[in-house]
Amino acid sequence: DRDLRRVEHRAILVDGRHYSVWRKTRKGNGYFLAELAELIPLALNTKRNDAGLRVRILRSESARVTAWQKLQSELVQAGVPAESIVLTKDLVK
């Protein structure tokens, strides 16, 4: 599967209670809806960049705290090191 190829880091957007992952496709780049269960293997297969970052979690203005906390928790439980996950402070509009 093309989405399992190794990339520099995964950008995951939390909007309300939903998750979207940044993908590059032939039709264009953008965020595509994804289930939490889909995000775990994507994150595990993502190599760290030079700064040690593996996953960047972005939040919309309507992002639920419980949704992004659950994402962060599930990633760590699956084996993604907590120090390689960054939760951005700025909200995505």
C-alpha positions in Angstrom: 0.0 0.0 0.0 1.4 3.4 -1.0 0.4 5.0 2.3 2.6 2.6 4.3 5.8 3.8 2.5 8.2 5.6 4.8 7.8 9.4 5.0 9.6 12.0 7.0 6.7 12.4 9.5 2.9 12.0 9.6 0.6 15.0 9.9 -2.7 14.1 11.5 -5.5 16.6 11.9 -8.1 16.2 14.7 -11.4 18.0 13.8 -14.2 17.5 16.2 -14.0 13.8 17.0 -12.7 12.9 13.6 -9.2 12.2 12.3 -7.6 13.0 8.9 -4.2 12.2 7.6 -2.1 14.3 5.2 -1.6 12.3 2.0 0.0 13.0 -1.4 -2.1 11.5 -4.2 -2.1 11.8 -8.0 -5.2 13.9 -7.8 -3.6 16.3 -5.3 -2.4 16.7 -1.7 -4.6 17.1 1.3 -6.2 15.7 4.4 -8.2 12.5 4.1 -10.5 11.1 6.7 -9.1 8.1 8.5 -10.1 5.9 11.4 -7.9 5.7 14.5 -7.1 2.0 13.7 -5.7 3.1 10.3 -3.5 5.8 11.8 -1.6 3.4 14.1 0.2 1.4 11.4 0.9 4.5 9.4 2.6 6.1 12.4 4.5 3.0 13.3 5.9 2.8 9.7 6.9 6.5 9.7 10.6 7.1 10.2 11.8 9.9 12.5 13.0 13.1 10.8 16.3 14.8 11.8 14.6 16.4 14.8 13.3 13.1 16.0 9.7 13.9 15.0 7.5 11.1 13.8 3.9 12.3 14.2 2.6 15.9 14.2 -0.9 16.2 15.6 -2.8 19.3 14.4 -6.1 20.4 15.9 -8.9 22.4 14.4 -10.9 25.0 16.4 -13.6 22.3 17.0 -11.2 19.5 17.9 -12.3 17.6 21.0 -9.8 17.2 23.8 -10.8 13.6 24.3 -10.1 12.9 20.6 -6.6 14.2 20.4 -5.7 12.8 23.8 -7.0 9.4 22.7 -4.9 9.6 19.5 -1.8 10.5 21.4 -2.4 7.7 24.0 -3.1 5.0 21.4 0.0 6.0 19.4 2.2 5.6 22.6 0.6 2.4 23.6 1.2 1.0 20.1 4.9 1.8 20.4 5.4 5.3 19.0 7.8 7.0 21.4 6.0 9.9 23.2 9.0 12.2 22.5 8.5 11.7 18.7 4.9 13.0 18.8 4.3 16.7 18.6 1.0 18.3 19.4 1.0 21.7 17.8 -0.1 24.7 19.8 -1.6 26.7 17.0 -5.1 25.7 15.8 -5.9 25.0 12.1 -8.7 27.0 10.7 
